[in-house]
Amino acid sequence: MISKLNPPIAKKKPKQLSIHNHTRVDNYFWLNDRENPEVIDYLNKENDYYKQMTAHTKTFQANLFEEMKSRIKEDDSSVPYKYNGYWYIVKLEKNKDYPIYIRKKETLDAKEELLFDCNIMAQGHAYFNLTGLSVSPDNTLISYGIDTIGRRQYTLCVKNLITGNSYNEQIQNTTGSATWANDNETLFYTQKNPKTLRSEKILKHKIGENPNNDKLVYEETDETFGVTVYKTKSKKFITITSYSTLTTESRIVNANTPDKEFTIFQERIKGLEYSISHYQNSFYILTNADKAVNFKLMQTPDTDTTIQNWKELIAHREDTLLEDIDIFKDFLVISERSNGLNNIRIRRWDTQEEYYLPFNSETYTAYTGTNVDFDTTLLRYGYNALTTPTSVIDFDMETKTKTIKKEQEVLGGKFKKENYVSERIWATATDGTRIPMSVVHHKNTIKSVSTPVLQYAYGAYGATIDPYFSTVRLSLLDRGFIFVIAHVRGGEYLGRPWYDHGKLRHKRNSFTDFIDCSKFLIKNEYTSNTHLYAMGGSAGGLLMGAIANLAPHLYNGIIAQVPFVDVITTMLDDSIPLTTGEYDEWGNPNNKQDYNYIKTYSPYDNVEAKAYPNFLITTGLHDSQVQYWEPAKWVAKLRDLKTNDKLLLLHTNMDAGHGGASGRFESLKEDAEEFAFLLDLEGIKS
């Protein structure tokens, strides 16, 4: 039993926040200062309280961690892929947290060349992330980004692959990614605003020169846009793309002439989204032009790319979302989504003959993988399902035969896919809309009012949570839990309209969809409100905060990971990361109508004096996406107002950011903590 401990109580320092003739009083606004020792002291006290309240589960947490770790093949490597004459491989070694990057010239039997050993590079850092590896066309140089804080502000570096030495010219505050021109000495990269972290500038660096002299190529002055740079797969063009939630604009320059000026591909038009790929003498444009809500594919000569020249290649369909394309010398591969399910469509350029890859399950995930080689008949794709580990498959588009290159191994000897059952079920929302759910459980688990269920969702940005396999999740399934993914509006599971109906002034649909799914599970005796749990992170943490205010009686416990819960205050502060770029997602509360709508659901603003479920709330001190003070303030307000003695725990990782711990095993410890919280509430001790 947990002994009664007094939780930390945050001081109240009322601050009035007024706009639109309305005043909110924020008693915990002062927590918005990570440099304030009083703030750090409060977070440390919350961490101490968390440790004390979960001390009785420490052994269980450790056992869960070892159990999760035991399923992972510690000595492992990725399926090699070939690019520009070299095979590239990522290795993982036993008892090491971080990957090792290598390559081999021409054949897999060739001598191994070490690119990076992240285990060595991470020494002395509580957090480490390597990203954005980009090899020069002549294979002699590689650019890469390093983050040792967790705020996604990467230092861009360049290494000589012949000598093994890195250049002195380190470039600060970048996205970590960079793109080589074809001259092997010009590098384009994206720089972030040091305060808001918005990707706002494209600069050009010449190898060997002082980064302070780098030339500004493009600056995105509209604060609602970000900017990125990449090279087309044809290697002919460098592309700069400005993007917002609803609008894109690209600029191009020939990769052979990087010092020439970029030209606009198609100027921005509010609401016009497009992405471009290049093949032979044409660009292929995935776009929502002409009200193609689910997108269509168009083609234009690379000599004149304005929208007047775009010709339709694949028409818009109301029942099918066109998600992406992969271009090969002889084939066009189209990734689609219909009725929530992934489809991969293959078309020949010469005869227009086409066919779909066959997938038979009702709940699965399929996606094209690393396909950097242009002149090949092999398509690499991945496949997994709630009951099926991930496979990496090479499919010969010419012979229509497939080779499974790798199937994820689940170690420990206990896992057998036939021991698990999955299904797709549909709830009916309050407005009559049918909401799909993907469900998985052990075959011996009986659905009943006493069966524990963990219901998960995200529901924002058009991000779809597909029914994916997880070795970690087995620790719940093997202990009698049912796991449910609620495909609520706000994602794109059922196409782009599914997203449109779950954002801006339709945002409440995401919350009521989740609640209606919960009611369905209870009504149909998958579980009951004393055994139903909810989990979500980031924007999914907003979902958790909203359902806790709207229907706290439905849940015994809620896990909110790095939750975005102080929506109005954050969206009114254009000095912090993400705000200005997200007006088209949440609305702009500087507008009175948006303010009033957000005010109806913002979790922090709607905390009331009532009984709340058990809570585990996590955050990272250096989080760049959701600032730590949002969950901290939320917990402080919940402590003050909630009327019952259910658990309310806040755990702040003082060394990490939005993604949590960086090591593959350290992150498992966080999973073990969360699962121990759920299992302890269920009275499951081992």
FENVEN-V26446 format. One line per field, one symbol per residue. psi: psi as a letter, one per 20 degrees, with the letter a starting at -180 (. if undefined). burial: I if it has 24 or more other ideal C-beta (glycine too) atoms within 12 Angstrom, else O. Layout:
BEGIN
psi = ???
burial = ???
END
This chain:
BEGIN
psi = qpqoqpqqoqqpnpppopqkkppqooikhiilniiohhghgghhhhggggggijhijggggghgghgghiipohorqrpqqppliqppqpqpqpjphqrpprrppgqiirppppgpoihghipiphqppprkpopqhjjiqpqqqppjgjjkoqpprppoighjqqqhnppqlriiqrppriijippprpqqphgijpoiqprppppirphijqpogppoioijqrqrqrpqhijhqpppppqahiqqpqqqqpiimiirqqqpgpqpppiopqqqqqpdkqqpooqjqlkmgjqrprqqqjhojqhhipppgpqqphjppohrqpprgiqpppprppkiqpqopppqhgijqqrqppphqhorpqqqcomipgmqippprqprrhjprpqppppoigikqqpohpppporiihpphiiqpqrprpqprhjippoqqpqqrqhippprijpppopqrflrjjppnqnqqphghhhghijjqpppoomrqhakhkrhhhghjkrcjjhhhgghggghgghghghjkhariijpqqqqqdhhhggghghhhhlhiiphqpooplpnimggggiinjiqqhghijhighroihpgggghghhiioghijprnrpqrqpopqrphjpigoqhighggggghghhhqjrkqpoppopoiirbhjbqhqhhhhhhhghgghhgghhhijoi.
burial = OOOOOOIIOIOOOOOOIOOOOOOIOIIIIOIIOIOOOOIOOIIOIIIOIIOOIIOOIOOIIOOIIOIIIIIIOOOOIIIIIIIIOIIIIIIIOOOIIIIIIIIIOOOOOOOOIOIIIIIOIIOOIIIIIIIIIIIIIOIOIIIIIIIIIIIIIIIIIIIIIOOOOOIOIOIIIIIIIIIIIIOIIIIIIIIIIOOIIIIIIIIIIIIOOOIOOIOOIIOIOOIIIIIIIIIIIIIIIIIIIIIIIIIIIIIIIIIOOIOOOIIOIIOIOOOIIIIIIIIOOIIIIIIIIOOIIIIIIIIIOIOOIOIOOIOOIIOIOOOIIIIIIIIIOIIIIIIIIIOIIIIIIIIOOOOOOOOOIOIOIOIIIIIIIIIIIIOIOIIIIIIIIIIIIIIIIIIOIOOOOOOOIIOIOIOOOOIOIOOIIIIIIIIOIOOOIIIIIIIIIIOOIOIOOOIIIIIIIIIIIIIIIIIIIIIIIIIIIIIIIIIIIIIIIIIIIIIIIIIIIIIIOIIIIIIIIIIIIIIIIIOIOIIIIOIIIIIIIIIIIIIIIIIIIIIIOIIIIIIIIIIIIIIIIIIIIOOIIIIIIIIIIIIIIOOOOIIOIIIIIIIIIIIOOOOIIIIIIIIIIIIIIIIIIIIIIIIIIIIOIIOOOIIIIIIIIIOIIIIIIIIIIIIIIIIIIIIIIIIIIIOOOO
END
